Structure formats: structure tokens, C-alpha cells
Amino acid sequence: MNGSLSNKCELIFWDLAIDLLTRSMWLRNLIRRAVLLKNLPNLKLYFSIILLSGLFGFLMGFSIPHFLQIFR
């Protein structure tokens, strides 16, 4: 086989991936759930809510000690 190094690495990767997907029920369930999550119609809305709530929590955790220092 006179393929390039990238082709050989790709073949090795897919051989391992197919073997893992064939044997591992846990990995198959994980991939099935990831595909179902990806196909949700409101995925952007959910990610934006998670991002905004995380940003709000970060800003509150950052600003509360500064406000406490001001009022002391």
C-alpha cells in the first residue's frame, strides 16, 4: 500500500472507530443521544440560554465582591 501518511492514519482511525462502535454499547448510546441533541429544532435557543445564564453567573460572581468592598 503506497498511500500517503494521512490516508494511512485515516484508515487506522476508522478501523479503531468501527471496532469501538461495534463492541461498545455505551459509546453507541452516547453517539445516538448526541445526534438526537444535534437535531433538536431549538438548539440555538438552548445554547444561548445556557451561555447567557453562565455569563450572568460569572458577572455576578465577579461584581459582588467589588460591591461589598465599596460598601464597607
Residue frames as qw, qx, qy, qz and C-alpha x, y, z in Angstrom:
[[0.000, 0.890, 0.456, 0.000, 0.00, 0.00, 0.00],
 [0.492, 0.117, 0.046, 0.862, 1.64, 3.17, -1.22],
 [0.124, -0.867, -0.408, -0.258, -0.79, 5.70, 0.25],
 [0.132, 0.641, -0.287, 0.700, 0.21, 8.88, 1.95],
 [0.215, 0.015, -0.754, 0.620, 0.66, 9.11, 5.68],
 [0.395, 0.015, 0.250, -0.884, -2.65, 10.95, 6.12],
 [0.741, 0.033, -0.437, -0.509, -4.52, 8.19, 4.26],
 [0.564, 0.035, -0.793, 0.226, -2.91, 5.56, 6.46],
 [0.006, -0.002, 0.598, -0.801, -3.79, 7.47, 9.62],
 [0.572, 0.014, -0.038, -0.819, -7.37, 7.86, 8.41],
 [0.735, 0.022, -0.630, -0.251, -7.66, 4.13, 7.77],
 [0.376, 0.009, -0.780, 0.500, -6.27, 3.34, 11.23],
 [0.245, -0.015, 0.362, -0.899, -8.70, 5.80, 12.82],
 [0.695, 0.017, -0.200, -0.691, -11.74, 4.33, 11.07],
 [0.640, 0.039, -0.767, 0.019, -10.65, 0.78, 11.84],
 [0.191, -0.037, -0.712, 0.675, -10.50, 1.67, 15.54],
 [0.379, 0.029, 0.164, -0.910, -13.71, 3.71, 15.44],
 [0.715, 0.002, -0.471, -0.516, -15.68, 0.94, 13.74],
 [0.544, -0.010, -0.803, 0.244, -14.33, -1.62, 16.18],
 [0.016, -0.042, -0.574, 0.817, -15.23, 0.55, 19.18],
 [0.521, 0.043, -0.026, -0.852, -18.71, 1.31, 17.83],
 [0.684, 0.004, -0.663, -0.304, -19.30, -2.37, 17.18],
 [0.541, -0.089, -0.765, 0.338, -18.32, -3.53, 20.65],
 [0.126, -0.110, -0.509, 0.844, -19.26, -0.66, 22.97],
 [0.103, -0.682, -0.704, -0.171, -22.96, -0.26, 23.76],
 [0.279, -0.727, -0.266, 0.568, -22.16, 2.78, 25.93],
 [0.201, -0.319, 0.355, 0.856, -20.43, 4.59, 23.04],
 [0.012, 0.356, 0.752, 0.555, -23.29, 3.79, 20.65],
 [0.193, -0.770, -0.598, 0.110, -25.82, 5.23, 23.13],
 [0.286, -0.618, -0.032, 0.732, -23.67, 8.33, 23.61],
 [0.123, -0.089, 0.536, 0.830, -23.47, 8.96, 19.87],
 [0.071, -0.543, -0.776, -0.313, -27.19, 8.29, 19.44],
 [0.226, -0.797, -0.438, 0.349, -28.01, 10.89, 22.11],
 [0.258, -0.462, 0.196, 0.825, -25.58, 13.39, 20.60],
 [0.064, 0.183, 0.678, 0.709, -27.25, 13.05, 17.20],
 [0.162, -0.702, -0.689, -0.083, -30.70, 13.48, 18.77],
 [0.282, -0.723, -0.207, 0.596, -29.47, 16.58, 20.60],
 [0.227, -0.225, 0.416, 0.851, -28.00, 17.97, 17.39],
 [0.027, -0.336, -0.733, -0.590, -31.29, 17.53, 15.56],
 [0.072, -0.639, -0.616, 0.454, -33.38, 19.47, 18.10],
 [0.268, 0.747, 0.389, 0.469, -35.20, 22.38, 16.45],
 [0.228, -0.954, -0.035, -0.192, -34.49, 24.83, 19.30],
 [0.844, -0.105, -0.155, 0.502, -30.79, 24.01, 19.74],
 [0.328, 0.449, -0.068, 0.828, -29.63, 27.62, 19.22],
 [0.435, -0.698, -0.081, -0.562, -32.14, 28.84, 21.77],
 [0.876, -0.453, -0.147, 0.080, -30.96, 26.30, 24.35],
 [0.725, 0.080, -0.114, 0.674, -27.30, 27.15, 23.79],
 [0.086, 0.585, -0.011, 0.807, -28.00, 30.88, 24.03],
 [0.632, -0.682, -0.104, -0.354, -29.90, 30.40, 27.31],
 [0.890, -0.286, -0.121, 0.334, -27.02, 28.34, 28.73],
 [0.544, 0.305, -0.050, 0.780, -24.47, 30.92, 27.55],
 [0.148, -0.677, -0.043, -0.720, -26.42, 33.87, 28.95],
 [0.750, -0.631, -0.104, -0.168, -27.02, 32.22, 32.32],
 [0.844, -0.123, -0.104, 0.512, -23.34, 31.29, 32.58],
 [0.337, 0.454, -0.013, 0.825, -22.31, 34.83, 31.67],
 [0.413, -0.725, -0.098, -0.542, -24.76, 36.25, 34.21],
 [0.859, -0.486, -0.123, 0.105, -23.38, 33.96, 36.93],
 [0.711, 0.112, -0.074, 0.691, -19.81, 34.91, 36.05],
 [0.091, 0.586, 0.021, 0.805, -20.60, 38.62, 36.15],
 [0.613, -0.699, -0.115, -0.348, -22.46, 38.29, 39.47],
 [0.883, -0.327, -0.103, 0.320, -19.58, 36.35, 41.00],
 [0.563, 0.258, -0.019, 0.785, -17.17, 38.97, 39.74],
 [0.045, -0.613, -0.087, -0.784, -19.17, 42.04, 40.76],
 [0.659, -0.665, -0.316, -0.151, -20.49, 41.06, 44.22],
 [0.719, -0.337, -0.200, 0.575, -17.07, 41.20, 45.96],
 [0.301, 0.261, 0.079, 0.914, -16.43, 44.62, 44.40],
 [0.348, -0.653, -0.284, -0.609, -19.77, 45.95, 45.63],
 [0.749, -0.568, -0.313, 0.133, -19.07, 44.57, 49.09],
 [0.609, -0.083, -0.110, 0.781, -15.73, 46.37, 49.13],
 [0.042, 0.481, 0.183, 0.856, -17.38, 49.66, 48.15],
 [0.523, -0.656, -0.269, -0.472, -19.98, 49.48, 50.95],
 [0.752, -0.317, -0.416, 0.400, -17.52, 48.64, 53.71]]
